[in-house]
Amino acid sequence: MRAVVQRAAWARVTVDGEIVGSLDGPGLVVLLGVTNGDGEKEALAMASKLWMLRIMRDAEGRMNRSVADIGGGLLVISQFTLYGDASKGRRPSFVAAAPGEVAEPLVDRVVEHLRISGARVETGRFGADMLVELANQGPVTLILDTAR
């Protein structure tokens, strides 16, 4: 499982002109991809890492607090293109991305684990053509991968 995580002041995801998920205060925007072989173990590990990742500012302005610490939210958006491979040619291959029937329940499990932990989580719409807008604060952007 792979995630691109951005610390955001605000964010929203729109599908067909309708806002389907938003982050109205400080928190994390998570673009989440699932690969073949991912399962419950990876979903739990990713949720735990996201919830406790210390990239939010403390009173001195240092990255020393987690979303859990500040009571922030998360906007989780599925993104199979995180497993795109453009190392050969000019058109990426997506064979490493798990098919939708495998990926969707695992994205849902990450969201569920976050909510069980106490997180306020909003989401995009799986498989939809989404417009994602955000104010990346810092900017801070990290790549997380459960395979490492």
Kinemage of the C-alpha trace (Angstrom):
@kinemage 1
@onewidth
@group {chain A} dominant
@subgroup {mainchain}
@vectorlist {calphas} color= white
{ca met a 1} P 0.000 0.000 0.000
{ca arg a 2} L 1.339 3.417 -0.932
{ca ala a 3} L 0.246 6.902 0.067
{ca val a 4} L 1.170 10.420 -0.903
{ca val a 5} L 0.438 12.497 2.187
{ca gln a 6} L 0.138 16.267 2.131
{ca arg a 7} L -0.256 18.503 5.149
{ca ala a 8} L -3.138 20.803 4.248
{ca ala a 9} L -4.824 23.906 5.588
{ca trp a 10} L -7.992 22.856 3.702
{ca ala a 11} L -9.002 20.521 0.899
{ca arg a 12} L -11.967 19.247 -1.046
{ca val a 13} L -12.774 16.638 -3.646
{ca thr a 14} L -15.521 17.194 -6.196
{ca val a 15} L -17.273 14.717 -8.486
{ca asp a 16} L -19.548 16.032 -11.247
{ca gly a 17} L -19.729 19.451 -9.565
{ca glu a 18} L -20.680 18.007 -6.155
{ca ile a 19} L -18.316 18.234 -3.169
{ca val a 20} L -18.123 14.644 -1.908
{ca gly a 21} L -15.437 15.143 0.744
{ca ser a 22} L -13.712 18.061 2.410
{ca leu a 23} L -11.177 19.038 5.022
{ca asp a 24} L -12.158 22.334 6.622
{ca gly a 25} L -9.160 22.836 8.902
{ca pro a 26} L -5.612 21.595 9.339
{ca gly a 27} L -5.133 17.956 8.507
{ca leu a 28} L -3.885 15.499 5.933
{ca val a 29} L -4.827 14.820 2.340
{ca val a 30} L -4.019 11.188 1.595
{ca leu a 31} L -3.811 9.834 -1.944
{ca leu a 32} L -3.942 6.074 -1.341
{ca gly a 33} L -2.968 3.287 -3.727
{ca val a 34} L -3.308 -0.466 -3.274
{ca thr a 35} L -1.068 -3.039 -4.931
{ca asn a 36} L -1.439 -6.754 -5.559
{ca gly a 37} L -0.861 -8.725 -2.373
{ca asp a 38} L -2.005 -5.978 0.005
{ca gly a 39} L -4.398 -7.048 2.724
{ca glu a 40} L -5.699 -6.319 6.207
{ca lys a 41} L -2.189 -6.100 7.668
{ca glu a 42} L -1.201 -3.309 5.264
{ca ala a 43} L -4.494 -1.463 5.786
{ca leu a 44} L -4.013 -1.446 9.561
{ca ala a 45} L -0.353 -0.412 9.266
{ca met a 46} L -1.172 2.455 6.902
{ca ala a 47} L -4.041 3.724 9.071
{ca ser a 48} L -1.858 3.650 12.173
{ca lys a 49} L 0.989 5.464 10.436
{ca leu a 50} L -1.342 8.155 9.058
{ca trp a 51} L -3.032 8.766 12.408
{ca met a 52} L 0.224 9.093 14.365
{ca leu a 53} L 2.495 10.655 11.697
{ca arg a 54} L 4.131 13.677 13.335
{ca ile a 55} L 4.102 16.276 10.557
{ca met a 56} L 1.730 18.842 12.050
{ca arg a 57} L 3.156 22.002 13.605
{ca asp a 58} L 3.656 22.336 17.347
{ca ala a 59} L 3.635 25.632 19.296
{ca glu a 60} L 7.175 26.391 18.080
{ca gly a 61} L 6.275 25.714 14.452
{ca arg a 62} L 8.160 22.401 14.245
{ca met a 63} L 6.765 19.221 12.723
{ca asn a 64} L 6.215 17.465 16.018
{ca arg a 65} L 2.492 16.685 16.301
{ca ser a 66} L 0.177 14.186 14.667
{ca val a 67} L -3.336 14.643 13.348
{ca ala a 68} L -4.421 12.738 16.461
{ca asp a 69} L -2.628 15.299 18.656
{ca ile a 70} L -4.268 18.335 17.074
{ca gly a 71} L -7.719 16.849 16.466
{ca gly a 72} L -7.294 17.350 12.734
{ca gly a 73} L -9.031 15.493 9.963
{ca leu a 74} L -8.040 13.407 6.981
{ca leu a 75} L -9.303 13.415 3.418
{ca val a 76} L -8.559 9.971 1.951
{ca ile a 77} L -8.733 9.602 -1.831
{ca ser a 78} L -8.106 6.350 -3.685
{ca gln a 79} L -5.502 6.660 -6.433
{ca phe a 80} L -4.462 3.605 -8.426
{ca thr a 81} L -1.981 5.680 -10.451
{ca leu a 82} L 0.418 5.619 -7.488
{ca tyr a 83} L 1.400 2.199 -8.792
{ca gly a 84} L 1.960 3.415 -12.336
{ca asp a 85} L 5.307 2.430 -13.840
{ca ala a 86} L 6.666 4.705 -16.559
{ca ser a 87} L 10.200 3.297 -16.546
{ca lys a 88} L 9.783 1.922 -20.071
{ca gly a 89} L 8.308 3.959 -22.854
{ca arg a 90} L 6.046 6.948 -22.428
{ca arg a 91} L 2.798 5.306 -21.396
{ca pro a 92} L 2.656 4.068 -17.799
{ca ser a 93} L 1.754 0.496 -16.968
{ca phe a 94} L -0.637 -0.084 -14.090
{ca val a 95} L -0.213 -3.849 -13.675
{ca ala a 96} L 1.060 -3.357 -10.096
{ca ala a 97} L -2.174 -1.589 -9.083
{ca ala a 98} L -4.692 -3.924 -7.484
{ca pro a 99} L -7.969 -4.272 -9.413
{ca gly a 100} L -10.919 -2.261 -8.126
{ca glu a 101} L -12.669 -5.218 -6.509
{ca val a 102} L -9.553 -5.785 -4.361
{ca ala a 103} L -8.527 -2.157 -3.831
{ca glu a 104} L -11.854 -0.612 -2.863
{ca pro a 105} L -12.475 -2.761 0.246
{ca leu a 106} L -8.884 -2.149 1.413
{ca val a 107} L -9.209 1.619 1.021
{ca asp a 108} L -12.441 1.308 3.017
{ca arg a 109} L -10.574 -0.672 5.700
{ca val a 110} L -7.945 2.080 6.064
{ca val a 111} L -10.761 4.611 6.516
{ca glu a 112} L -12.531 2.325 8.994
{ca his a 113} L -9.357 1.810 11.061
{ca leu a 114} L -8.806 5.574 11.150
{ca arg a 115} L -12.367 6.174 12.326
{ca ile a 116} L -12.064 3.491 15.010
{ca ser a 117} L -8.965 5.357 16.237
{ca gly a 118} L -11.048 8.520 16.580
{ca ala a 119} L -10.171 10.270 13.327
{ca arg a 120} L -12.525 12.526 11.410
{ca val a 121} L -12.240 11.113 7.895
{ca glu a 122} L -13.822 12.157 4.639
{ca thr a 123} L -13.245 10.452 1.311
{ca gly a 124} L -13.391 10.821 -2.397
{ca arg a 125} L -15.503 8.479 -4.513
{ca phe a 126} L -13.781 5.269 -5.548
{ca gly a 127} L -13.321 4.966 -9.312
{ca ala a 128} L -14.771 8.404 -10.089
{ca asp a 129} L -13.127 11.177 -12.081
{ca met a 130} L -12.383 13.529 -9.181
{ca leu a 131} L -11.230 17.118 -8.919
{ca val a 132} L -8.970 17.461 -5.872
{ca glu a 133} L -8.173 20.912 -4.512
{ca leu a 134} L -6.017 21.683 -1.492
{ca ala a 135} L -3.806 24.229 0.166
{ca asn a 136} L -0.609 22.304 0.918
{ca gln a 137} L 0.714 23.828 4.125
{ca gly a 138} L 4.486 24.103 4.334
{ca pro a 139} L 4.573 22.655 1.734
{ca val a 140} L 4.847 19.239 3.336
{ca thr a 141} L 4.486 16.126 1.179
{ca leu a 142} L 5.599 12.593 2.091
{ca ile a 143} L 5.408 9.200 0.430
{ca leu a 144} L 4.534 6.271 2.697
{ca asp a 145} L 4.824 2.656 1.587
{ca thr a 146} L 3.916 -0.380 3.698
{ca ala a 147} L 6.383 -2.481 1.680
{ca arg a 148} L 9.330 -0.611 3.249
